[in-house]
């Protein structure tokens, strides 16, 4: 920075610009609030169908998000500009004071252009008569000291100005269209993030020089900044796509077999590096667009550690996927990478995928923790499980879906695939207990129908449940209780509330066979039972709080809901009994553990309006929906869940807790009957509905028993029965 530019700079215009940005920030804040509380809120509650449901709702959601990002970006720009202006004014004050002191000490400071200046001592008027020959009025040491002081001030001002400009350019470049969500409170925080990224990228280029202590420090910095957009982008760009993959190859090779604190450090580094790259993937700057393309292009490159005795290392895809297990990656990036990986995987056939990825790479361990990362599809599936939009894109093709399901017979990717499928059909990312489940879209329902059809196929479809998919399939069934209920109820089963775009798309025979197969897995069975109970209790709560939801007598509501509960849980009970009593007994501990586990977590899901997506799918246009979603913790649904968690005993039955035994077919029938009756009583009391208690309970009991018997007939019509 030129001396005169700082000394005589007019910061008034910059101040005016800051004021404009601050005013814009306030206006955008109001628009953001309006978009979220008015535009998006109404869109979420609207019971839209067809194009409006799939296109308009998504457009409004994205528009609301853009307002939020616009506000964030404007706020960051205003704060960085304001902070920089304050710093530059401070440096100008320091410069002015330093020059004034120099003048008092007979020194002159002159700007000589292009960032240079001179400091000279003034000529003494009497120097010609001085025997010493000194011509200046100031000591040379004082001249040098002033020069150094001014150089320091100008260096700091230049750093402040340059770092602010760099941060602002990076923020603006983050999004090619729309706005960045990078948020900074001042210039220093943005500059520190960029500097930290540059330092780590420089270290990562020489991984062999990094001691375990260096790695721990590296990891702590990455932990601090992993969600910072500027840090993430600068780190990724600084290392480059190939450099990123080589870095992780070197780390896994150098620390293979790590134990104790070393293992914990490496596990933490893998997670934070993956999260950082996930953050970087959302940048749309030209540099990051090239980085993402280059990363995908390196998928078939053989990466070998510098000190490896073997010429066979890791494929780029194996390295990429090993870092994709944590964090939300950009949809377009996931789409691009997934298309290439799916094509290669399908080319090997269902049975050949293990040979394609694993054989020949037996010495590799790219994952510190579970598994070894040799199958890149596992890491990809984990990445898809954190991005619902990308997960839907991945499985819209039935050909791709059938192939991936088929490969679970020959690989260990079943659990990861299950989580990705669960995310695709529910619209909720794995482990996300804060986001309400959105209405099931047309694409999601069709994927669910294809999954059910695959599991329902005679001659081996049911075997898919045992390939690591059981728990996820049970969760999917729980989320689709509205559509499943419509399948058993038949056309126009309006009592089963839903705002699914395709509420009656599921095939009844496929649903029956699907539920039957999944029920033989302990965790899958637990998901079905809790999902049915939550949906049933929520339905009763909604209908009794708002009679206008169904144009018909209330007894008809109780009969329909009770019969449906009996059918769904009857299919589960009969299927377990058919398999063999001994098998049911052998799996009892696993089942009870799974049921308790789901009961412990279900309140967390319900409190956010998630509830596996089942209850939160009531039409938002009804007042009952608000009551159903908002009052779970202490309402009718909450009481139903309490009985699972606490294992409340059946009244008049043997000393067995609710649902915890599948040893006796009729114990389970009594469980669902009692649970439905209790939920009915809770709803009557909650909404002060004056109906005969005994008569209502009897209506429900008869309906459940009828549904239980009907379940056997559904099974007879849908599959060949086995008895045991």
FENKA-V271472 format. One record per residue. RES is the residue in one small letter. PSI is psi in degrees with one decimal (none if undefined). OMEGA is omega as a letter, one per 20 degrees, with the letter a starting at -180 (none if undefined). D_FIRST is the distance of its C-alpha to the first C-alpha in Angstrom with 2 decimals. Layout:
res & psi & omega & d_first
RES & PSI & OMEGA & D_FIRST
RES & PSI & OMEGA & D_FIRST
//
This chain:
res & psi & omega & d_first
x & 133.0 & r & 0.00
x & 145.5 & a & 3.81
x & -47.2 & a & 6.43
x & -29.0 & r & 8.64
x & -39.6 & r & 6.90
x & -41.3 & a & 7.18
x & -40.0 & a & 10.32
x & 9.3 & a & 12.07
x & 138.3 & r & 10.96
x & 105.1 & a & 14.29
x & 7.2 & a & 14.75
x & -43.3 & a & 18.38
x & -38.2 & r & 18.24
x & -37.8 & r & 16.56
x & -39.6 & r & 19.35
x & -39.8 & r & 21.89
x & -40.0 & r & 20.85
x & -42.8 & r & 21.24
x & -42.0 & r & 24.59
x & -43.5 & a & 25.66
x & -38.9 & r & 24.90
x & -41.1 & r & 26.76
x & -39.6 & r & 29.67
x & -38.8 & r & 29.71
x & -43.4 & r & 29.85
x & -42.4 & r & 32.85
x & -41.8 & r & 34.59
x & -31.5 & r & 34.09
x & -43.2 & r & 35.45
x & -41.5 & r & 38.56
x & -37.6 & r & 38.89
x & -47.7 & r & 38.56
x & -42.0 & a & 41.30
x & -40.4 & a & 43.45
x & -38.7 & a & 43.05
x & -45.3 & a & 43.96
x & -20.6 & a & 46.73
x & -65.1 & a & 48.19
x & -58.6 & a & 47.44
x & -39.5 & a & 47.35
x & -42.9 & r & 49.92
x & -36.4 & r & 52.41
x & -39.5 & r & 51.82
x & -36.3 & a & 52.50
x & -20.2 & a & 55.70
x & 138.8 & r & 56.94
x & 70.7 & a & 59.88
x & 157.2 & r & 58.79
x & 167.4 & r & 60.47
x & -140.3 & a & 59.97
x & -39.5 & r & 56.85
x & -39.9 & a & 55.61
x & -39.9 & a & 55.79
x & -33.3 & a & 53.94
x & -55.3 & a & 51.49
x & -43.7 & a & 50.95
x & -44.9 & a & 50.64
x & -40.4 & r & 48.01
x & -44.1 & a & 46.09
x & -40.4 & r & 46.10
x & -45.0 & a & 45.06
x & -37.9 & r & 42.07
x & -43.9 & r & 41.17
x & -39.7 & r & 41.29
x & -35.9 & r & 39.04
x & -37.5 & r & 36.50
x & -40.4 & r & 36.43
x & -43.5 & r & 35.74
x & -37.3 & r & 32.87
x & -42.1 & r & 31.47
x & -43.4 & r & 31.53
x & -45.6 & a & 29.91
x & -44.4 & r & 27.06
x & -40.5 & r & 26.49
x & -44.2 & r & 26.66
x & -44.3 & a & 24.11
x & -44.9 & a & 21.62
x & -42.7 & a & 22.28
x & -40.0 & r & 21.93
x & -43.7 & r & 18.66
x & -45.1 & a & 17.13
x & -43.5 & a & 18.79
x & -42.1 & a & 17.77
x & -42.6 & r & 14.04
x & -43.3 & r & 14.35
x & -41.5 & r & 16.27
x & -45.4 & a & 13.86
x & -38.3 & r & 10.91
x & -38.9 & r & 13.62
x & -42.2 & r & 14.73
x & -35.7 & r & 11.56
x & -40.6 & r & 11.54
x & -43.7 & r & 15.17
x & -42.2 & r & 14.71
x & -45.9 & a & 12.40
x & -43.7 & r & 15.00
x & -39.1 & r & 17.80
x & -43.2 & r & 16.63
x & -39.5 & r & 16.36
x & -41.5 & r & 19.71
x & -39.1 & r & 21.32
x & -41.1 & r & 20.30
x & -43.4 & r & 21.93
x & -26.1 & a & 25.00
x & 20.3 & r & 25.18
x & 40.8 & r & 25.07
x & 147.6 & a & 21.54
x & 133.5 & r & 19.14
x & 125.5 & a & 15.34
x & 129.9 & r & 14.11
x & 123.6 & a & 10.83
x & 10.2 & r & 11.99
x & 155.5 & r & 9.64
x & 37.9 & r & 7.99
x & 8.3 & a & 5.54
x & 159.9 & r & 8.83
x & 165.6 & r & 10.84
x & 151.2 & r & 14.45
x & 120.3 & a & 16.64
x & 152.6 & r & 20.26
x & 140.4 & r & 23.49
x & 146.6 & r & 25.36
x & 134.7 & r & 28.59
x & 137.7 & r & 31.78
x & -23.8 & a & 34.32
x & 16.9 & a & 37.16
x & -27.9 & a & 35.74
x & -27.5 & a & 38.46
x & 0.8 & a & 41.26
x & 119.6 & a & 39.76
x & -25.5 & a & 41.82
x & -20.3 & r & 39.00
x & 5.0 & r & 36.91
x & 124.8 & a & 33.66
x & -22.4 & a & 31.69
x & 154.7 & r & 28.80
x & -8.7 & a & 29.12
x & 149.7 & r & 26.75
x & 141.8 & a & 27.32
x & -33.4 & r & 25.16
x & -38.9 & r & 24.80
x & -38.3 & r & 23.30
x & -46.6 & a & 20.81
x & -40.5 & a & 19.83
x & -41.5 & r & 19.70
x & -40.4 & r & 17.38
x & -45.0 & a & 14.99
x & -37.7 & r & 15.13
x & -44.0 & a & 14.75
x & -38.7 & r & 11.56
x & -40.4 & r & 10.18
x & -40.7 & r & 11.50
x & -44.7 & a & 10.07
x & -35.5 & r & 6.36
x & -42.9 & r & 7.66
x & -40.9 & r & 9.50
x & -40.0 & r & 7.18
x & -43.4 & r & 5.28
x & -42.7 & r & 9.01
x & -45.2 & a & 10.23
x & -47.1 & a & 8.45
x & -43.7 & a & 9.33
x & -35.3 & r & 12.68
x & -44.0 & r & 13.57
x & -40.9 & r & 13.11
x & -45.1 & a & 15.12
x & -41.9 & a & 17.71
x & -41.5 & r & 18.21
x & -41.9 & a & 18.78
x & -41.2 & r & 21.16
x & -46.5 & a & 23.02
x & -36.5 & a & 23.56
x & -14.5 & a & 24.61
x & -38.7 & a & 27.09
x & 118.9 & r & 29.70
x & -38.8 & r & 30.48
x & 139.1 & r & 32.87
x & -144.6 & a & 32.81
x & 158.0 & r & 30.45
x & 149.8 & r & 29.15
x & 14.8 & r & 30.71
x & 125.5 & a & 27.68
x & 126.4 & r & 27.42
x & 141.4 & a & 24.70
x & -18.2 & r & 24.71
x & 175.2 & a & 21.02
x & -40.3 & a & 17.68
x & -43.9 & a & 18.61
x & -38.6 & r & 21.91
x & -43.5 & a & 20.57
x & -38.9 & r & 17.92
x & -37.9 & r & 20.71
x & -43.9 & r & 23.08
x & -44.5 & a & 20.93
x & -40.2 & r & 20.26
x & -39.9 & r & 24.00
x & -43.4 & a & 25.02
x & -37.4 & r & 23.07
x & -45.1 & a & 24.66
x & -37.9 & r & 28.10
x & -38.1 & r & 27.92
x & -41.3 & r & 27.16
x & -42.1 & a & 30.15
x & -18.2 & r & 32.39
x & -16.3 & r & 32.01
x & 66.0 & a & 33.96
x & -27.5 & a & 36.59
x & -20.1 & r & 38.93
x & -5.7 & a & 36.58
x & 117.5 & r & 36.69
x & 171.4 & r & 39.26
x & -34.3 & r & 40.97
x & -40.2 & r & 38.82
x & -41.2 & a & 35.66
x & -41.0 & r & 37.16
x & -42.1 & r & 37.95
x & -42.2 & r & 34.39
x & -46.3 & a & 33.18
x & -38.8 & r & 35.69
x & -40.1 & r & 34.71
x & -43.0 & r & 31.10
x & -36.5 & r & 32.49
x & -40.3 & a & 34.93
x & -38.8 & a & 32.17
x & 6.5 & a & 30.10
x & -26.9 & a & 32.88
x & 5.5 & a & 32.77
x & 116.9 & a & 28.99
x & -41.7 & a & 28.20
x & -42.8 & r & 24.63
x & -50.0 & a & 25.82
x & -45.0 & a & 28.90
x & -44.8 & a & 27.26
x & -37.2 & r & 24.61
x & -49.4 & a & 27.47
x & -45.8 & r & 29.81
x & -42.6 & a & 27.40
x & -34.9 & a & 26.23
x & -28.8 & a & 29.89
x & 159.1 & a & 31.23
x & -50.7 & a & 34.69
x & -39.7 & r & 36.63
x & -35.7 & r & 34.66
x & -46.0 & a & 35.40
x & -38.0 & r & 39.09
x & -38.1 & r & 39.19
x & -47.6 & a & 37.57
x & -32.2 & r & 40.29
x & -43.8 & r & 42.97
x & -40.4 & a & 41.97
x & -44.7 & a & 41.92
x & -31.4 & r & 45.37
x & -45.6 & a & 46.79
x & -26.9 & a & 45.53
x & 24.3 & r & 46.71
x & 137.1 & r & 49.89
x & 14.4 & a & 52.63
x & 144.9 & r & 50.32
x & 169.3 & r & 52.15
x & -135.6 & a & 51.55
x & -32.1 & r & 48.03
x & -43.1 & r & 46.69
x & -43.9 & a & 48.21
x & -38.6 & r & 46.77
x & -42.7 & a & 43.26
x & -37.5 & r & 43.63
x & -42.0 & r & 45.10
x & -40.9 & r & 42.18
x & -43.2 & r & 39.68
x & -43.8 & a & 41.53
x & -47.7 & a & 41.47
x & -33.9 & r & 37.80
x & -42.8 & r & 36.77
x & -42.6 & r & 38.98
x & -37.5 & r & 37.62
x & -44.6 & r & 34.01
x & -32.7 & r & 34.93
x & -43.9 & r & 36.84
x & -43.7 & a & 33.78
x & -31.4 & a & 31.76
x & -17.9 & a & 34.61
x & -8.9 & r & 33.92
x & 136.3 & r & 30.53
x & 13.8 & r & 30.93
x & 157.2 & a & 27.70
x & -40.6 & a & 28.47
x & -41.3 & a & 27.64
x & -28.8 & r & 30.03
x & -42.6 & r & 32.65
x & -39.3 & a & 32.75
x & -45.6 & a & 32.88
x & -41.7 & r & 35.87
x & -41.7 & r & 37.66
x & -37.6 & a & 37.15
x & -46.8 & r & 38.47
x & -37.3 & a & 41.62
x & -23.3 & a & 42.00
x & 7.5 & a & 42.18
x & -28.2 & a & 45.15
x & 4.4 & r & 47.69
x & 140.1 & r & 45.68
x & 110.8 & a & 47.30
x & 121.2 & a & 44.88
x & 133.1 & r & 46.16
x & 149.1 & a & 44.81
x & -35.8 & a & 43.96
x & 14.9 & a & 46.87
x & 133.4 & r & 49.36
x & -12.3 & a & 52.77
x & 138.3 & r & 53.45
x & -12.3 & r & 52.10
x & 117.9 & a & 52.49
x & -119.3 & a & 49.64
x & 138.5 & r & 48.51
x & 148.4 & r & 48.08
x & -38.0 & a & 44.69
x & -34.8 & r & 46.46
x & -38.9 & r & 47.89
x & -46.1 & r & 44.51
x & -51.5 & a & 42.90
x & -30.5 & r & 45.80
x & -20.2 & r & 45.87
x & 2.3 & a & 42.41
x & 5.4 & a & 43.43
x & -19.5 & r & 45.91
x & 148.4 & r & 43.63
x & 161.0 & r & 41.27
x & 115.3 & r & 41.16
x & 153.5 & a & 39.97
x & 138.3 & a & 39.05
x & -47.1 & a & 42.21
x & -38.7 & r & 41.31
x & -45.7 & r & 40.36
x & -41.5 & r & 43.61
x & -47.9 & a & 45.59
x & -46.3 & a & 44.33
x & -43.4 & a & 44.94
x & -40.9 & r & 48.25
x & -43.4 & a & 49.63
x & -42.4 & a & 49.21
x & -40.7 & r & 50.64
x & -42.0 & a & 53.55
x & -44.6 & r & 54.49
x & -41.3 & a & 54.72
x & -42.4 & r & 56.61
x & -30.4 & a & 59.10
x & -23.9 & a & 59.71
x & -8.5 & a & 61.20
x & 164.7 & a & 63.62
x & -44.5 & a & 64.26
x & -12.1 & a & 65.88
x & -2.2 & a & 63.55
x & -34.3 & r & 60.22
x & -41.6 & r & 60.74
x & -35.9 & a & 61.46
x & -43.9 & a & 58.41
x & -35.6 & a & 55.86
x & -49.0 & a & 57.54
x & 133.0 & a & 59.97
x & -10.6 & r & 58.39
x & 30.6 & a & 55.48
x & -20.3 & a & 57.64
x & -5.4 & a & 55.54
x & 145.5 & r & 52.43
x & 94.3 & a & 51.37
x & -1.5 & a & 48.06
x & 124.3 & r & 48.55
x & 98.0 & a & 48.58
x & -135.1 & a & 51.33
x & 138.6 & r & 53.86
x & -176.5 & a & 54.63
x & -2.5 & r & 53.06
x & 9.2 & a & 50.96
x & -33.8 & r & 52.96
x & 105.5 & a & 53.84
x & -19.1 & r & 50.58
x & -31.2 & r & 52.40
x & -50.2 & r & 52.65
x & -39.2 & r & 48.90
x & -44.2 & r & 48.51
x & -39.2 & r & 51.15
x & -40.0 & r & 49.40
x & -41.9 & r & 46.20
x & -31.8 & a & 48.23
x & -14.0 & r & 49.83
x & 0.9 & a & 46.52
x & 94.2 & a & 45.85
x & -39.5 & a & 48.84
x & -46.8 & r & 47.69
x & -33.0 & r & 47.29
x & -40.8 & r & 50.58
x & -45.9 & r & 52.42
x & -35.9 & a & 51.07
x & -32.2 & a & 52.28
x & 14.3 & r & 55.86
x & -32.2 & r & 56.60
x & 119.6 & r & 58.38
x & -30.9 & r & 61.79
x & -46.5 & r & 61.98
x & -43.6 & a & 58.84
x & -48.2 & a & 60.04
x & -38.9 & r & 63.49
x & -47.7 & a & 62.14
x & -40.1 & r & 59.84
x & -40.7 & a & 62.70
x & -32.0 & a & 65.00
x & -16.2 & a & 62.78
x & -16.1 & r & 63.10
x & -19.7 & a & 66.58
x & -0.2 & a & 65.16
x & -179.8 & r & 61.83
x & 23.0 & a & 60.41
x & 5.6 & a & 57.98
x & -48.1 & a & 60.23
x & -43.6 & r & 58.55
x & -42.4 & r & 55.05
x & -41.2 & r & 56.50
x & -43.1 & r & 58.30
x & -38.0 & r & 55.14
x & -42.2 & r & 53.43
x & -40.5 & r & 56.51
x & -43.2 & r & 56.69
x & -40.6 & a & 53.12
x & -44.8 & a & 53.92
x & -20.1 & r & 57.03
x & -24.8 & a & 55.96
x & 11.4 & a & 52.39
x & 129.0 & a & 51.29
x & 148.5 & r & 49.14
x & 130.3 & r & 50.81
x & 0.8 & a & 50.38
x & 103.5 & a & 48.91
x & 19.4 & a & 51.06
x & -17.4 & a & 48.76
x & 131.0 & r & 48.96
x & 141.4 & r & 52.04
x & 127.7 & r & 53.91
x & 164.6 & r & 53.49
x & 143.7 & r & 56.59
x & 124.9 & a & 57.83
x & 169.8 & r & 56.78
x & -46.1 & a & 59.07
x & -41.1 & a & 57.31
x & -44.5 & a & 57.57
x & -39.2 & r & 61.26
x & -36.9 & r & 62.03
x & -42.9 & r & 60.36
x & -41.7 & r & 62.40
x & -39.4 & r & 65.54
x & -37.0 & r & 64.88
x & -46.9 & r & 64.40
x & -41.0 & a & 67.65
x & -39.5 & r & 69.42
x & -44.0 & r & 68.30
x & -30.8 & a & 69.55
x & -8.3 & a & 72.73
x & 130.2 & r & 73.73
x & 152.8 & r & 77.13
x & 32.0 & r & 77.36
x & -10.8 & a & 74.24
x & -39.9 & a & 71.80
x & -19.5 & r & 72.42
x & -22.0 & r & 71.50
x & -31.9 & a & 67.83
x & -35.2 & a & 67.96
x & 3.8 & a & 68.62
x & 34.0 & r & 65.69
x & 2.1 & a & 63.16
x & -9.6 & a & 62.92
x & -51.1 & a & 65.40
x & -44.8 & a & 63.19
x & -39.2 & r & 60.72
x & -35.7 & r & 63.64
x & -40.3 & r & 65.07
x & -38.0 & r & 61.82
x & -42.0 & r & 61.76
x & -41.6 & r & 65.34
x & -41.1 & a & 64.47
x & -27.1 & a & 61.67
x & 24.6 & r & 64.06
x & -37.3 & r & 66.95
x & -48.5 & a & 66.89
x & -37.5 & r & 67.28
x & -41.5 & r & 69.74
x & -38.6 & r & 71.77
x & -35.9 & a & 71.88
x & -42.5 & r & 73.12
x & -29.0 & a & 76.07
x & -24.2 & a & 76.67
x & 177.8 & a & 76.94
x & 141.8 & r & 75.72
x & 40.5 & r & 74.66
x & 70.3 & a & 74.56
x & -16.4 & a & 72.71
x & -25.8 & a & 73.36
x & 93.5 & a & 70.76
x & 139.7 & r & 67.60
x & 153.7 & r & 64.52
x & 28.9 & r & 61.68
x & 142.9 & r & 61.49
x & -26.5 & r & 61.03
x & 74.3 & a & 64.03
x & -20.8 & a & 66.22
x & 37.2 & a & 69.33
x & -22.9 & a & 67.99
x & 137.7 & r & 69.18
x & 128.4 & a & 72.45
x & -42.1 & r & 75.01
x & -42.3 & r & 76.50
x & -42.3 & r & 73.10
x & -44.7 & a & 72.12
x & -49.8 & a & 75.39
x & -36.4 & r & 75.09
x & -51.9 & r & 71.42
x & -38.9 & r & 72.17
x & -44.3 & a & 75.16
x & -45.0 & a & 73.18
x & -31.0 & a & 70.22
x & -18.9 & a & 72.59
x & -10.5 & r & 73.82
x & 128.2 & a & 70.44
x & -48.2 & a & 70.25
x & -35.6 & r & 66.63
x & -42.7 & r & 67.22
x & -41.5 & r & 70.33
x & -39.4 & r & 68.53
x & -42.6 & a & 65.86
x & -47.0 & a & 68.57
x & -47.6 & a & 70.55
x & -39.5 & r & 67.72
x & -43.5 & r & 66.25
x & -43.4 & a & 69.67
x & -40.1 & r & 70.24
x & -43.4 & a & 66.87
x & -42.9 & a & 67.39
x & -48.2 & a & 70.98
x & -35.6 & r & 70.23
x & -39.0 & r & 67.34
x & -46.5 & r & 69.63
x & -42.3 & r & 72.29
x & -46.8 & a & 69.77
x & -46.0 & a & 68.46
x & -36.0 & a & 71.89
x & -22.5 & r & 73.42
x & -23.6 & a & 70.52
x & 90.4 & a & 70.69
x & -18.8 & a & 74.11
x & -7.7 & a & 72.81
x & -24.7 & r & 71.04
x & 123.3 & a & 74.38
x & 82.4 & a & 77.09
x & 172.5 & a & 80.10
x & 150.6 & a & 82.05
x & -33.5 & r & 80.32
x & -33.0 & r & 82.83
x & -36.6 & r & 81.69
x & -48.8 & a & 78.12
x & -40.6 & a & 79.42
x & -45.5 & a & 81.57
x & -45.5 & a & 78.82
x & -43.7 & a & 76.29
x & -44.8 & a & 78.90
x & -40.5 & a & 80.24
x & -42.7 & r & 76.76
x & -41.7 & r & 76.02
x & -40.2 & a & 79.35
x & -52.4 & a & 78.70
x & -49.9 & a & 75.27
x & -22.4 & r & 76.22
x & -40.2 & r & 79.67
x & -42.3 & r & 78.19
x & -50.2 & a & 76.32
x & -46.7 & r & 79.44
x & -37.2 & a & 81.82
x & -40.9 & r & 79.45
x & -42.9 & a & 79.21
x & -38.9 & r & 82.97
x & -38.0 & a & 83.56
x & -44.3 & r & 81.47
x & 141.6 & a & 83.77
x & -40.6 & a & 84.33
x & -40.9 & r & 83.59
x & -38.3 & r & 80.19
x & -41.3 & r & 79.33
x & -41.8 & a & 80.40
x & -34.8 & a & 78.44
x & 5.9 & a & 75.26
x & -42.4 & a & 75.87
x & -45.0 & r & 73.60
x & -41.6 & a & 70.68
x & -47.6 & a & 71.33
x & -40.6 & r & 71.58
x & -42.0 & a & 68.35
x & -40.6 & a & 66.57
x & -42.9 & r & 68.03
x & -41.0 & a & 66.93
x & -45.7 & a & 63.44
x & -35.7 & r & 63.05
x & -36.8 & r & 64.59
x & -33.6 & a & 62.10
x & -17.1 & a & 59.12
x & -32.5 & a & 60.57
x & -33.6 & r & 59.87
x & -44.0 & r & 56.15
x & -42.7 & a & 56.28
x & -39.9 & a & 58.51
x & -24.7 & r & 56.41
x & 6.6 & a & 53.55
x & 14.2 & a & 55.94
x & -66.6 & r & 55.98
x & 43.2 & a & 59.48
x & 14.7 & a & 59.27
x & -3.7 & a & 58.60
x & -56.4 & a & 62.29
x & -30.5 & a & 62.62
x & 2.1 & a & 59.25
x & 9.7 & r & 60.56
x & 144.3 & a & 62.73
x & 124.6 & a & 62.08
x & -12.6 & a & 59.30
x & -12.2 & a & 61.07
x & 143.0 & r & 63.68
x & -28.2 & a & 63.34
x & -29.4 & a & 64.93
x & -43.5 & r & 61.89
x & -41.9 & r & 59.78
x & -40.2 & a & 62.52
x & -44.3 & a & 62.98
x & -39.0 & a & 59.35
x & -21.0 & a & 58.42
x & 24.1 & a & 61.48
x & -44.6 & a & 61.90
x & -38.7 & a & 61.39
x & 7.7 & a & 64.45
x & -159.1 & a & 66.20
x & -44.0 & a & 68.82
x & -40.9 & r & 66.63
x & -39.2 & r & 65.46
x & -38.2 & r & 69.09
x & -42.1 & r & 69.90
x & -36.5 & r & 67.14
x & -36.7 & a & 68.31
x & -30.4 & r & 71.59
x & -48.3 & a & 69.93
x & -42.3 & a & 67.84
x & -12.7 & a & 70.72
x & 42.4 & a & 73.41
x & 136.3 & a & 75.70
x & 151.5 & r & 79.26
x & 136.7 & r & 81.39
x & 126.3 & r & 84.01
x & 0.4 & r & 87.46
x & 175.6 & r & 86.29
x & 171.4 & a & 86.54
x & 68.6 & r & 84.06
x & 137.5 & a & 81.24
x & 160.4 & a & 77.79
x & 121.6 & r & 76.57
x & -2.9 & a & 75.79
x & 0.5 & r & 75.62
x & 131.7 & r & 78.71
x & 17.6 & a & 79.41
x & -31.0 & a & 82.62
x & 124.3 & a & 84.80
x & -40.4 & a & 84.23
x & -19.2 & r & 85.60
x & -40.8 & a & 83.58
x & -38.2 & r & 80.51
x & -43.5 & r & 82.22
x & -33.4 & r & 82.99
x & -51.0 & a & 79.38
x & -35.2 & r & 77.94
x & -45.5 & a & 80.77
x & -41.3 & a & 80.20
x & -42.5 & a & 76.43
x & -39.2 & r & 76.78
x & -43.1 & r & 79.39
x & -42.5 & r & 77.24
x & -35.8 & r & 74.25
x & -46.3 & r & 76.63
x & -42.7 & r & 77.87
x & -43.0 & a & 74.33
x & -40.5 & r & 73.35
x & -43.8 & a & 76.53
x & -41.2 & a & 75.85
x & -37.7 & a & 72.13
x & 11.7 & r & 72.86
x & 45.2 & r & 76.21
x & 125.6 & a & 78.11
x & 86.8 & r & 81.83
x & 150.2 & r & 83.41
x & 121.5 & a & 86.23
x & -50.1 & a & 84.64
x & -42.8 & a & 87.43
x & -41.0 & r & 87.83
x & -44.9 & r & 84.11
x & -38.2 & a & 83.86
x & -37.7 & r & 86.93
x & -44.9 & r & 85.48
x & -43.9 & a & 82.39
x & -48.3 & a & 84.54
x & -40.7 & a & 86.75
x & -43.2 & r & 83.78
x & -46.0 & r & 82.02
x & -38.7 & r & 85.26
x & -44.1 & r & 85.80
x & -37.9 & r & 82.30
x & -43.4 & r & 82.91
x & -37.6 & r & 86.04
x & -30.7 & a & 84.33
x & -39.9 & r & 81.69
x & -38.1 & r & 84.42
x & -39.2 & r & 85.41
x & -42.5 & r & 81.80
x & -42.5 & r & 81.71
x & -38.7 & a & 85.11
x & -19.0 & a & 83.97
x & -21.2 & a & 80.62
x & 163.1 & r & 81.38
x & 122.4 & a & 84.16
x & 147.5 & r & 84.89
x & 144.2 & r & 85.45
x & 152.1 & a & 87.51
x & none & none & 87.50
//
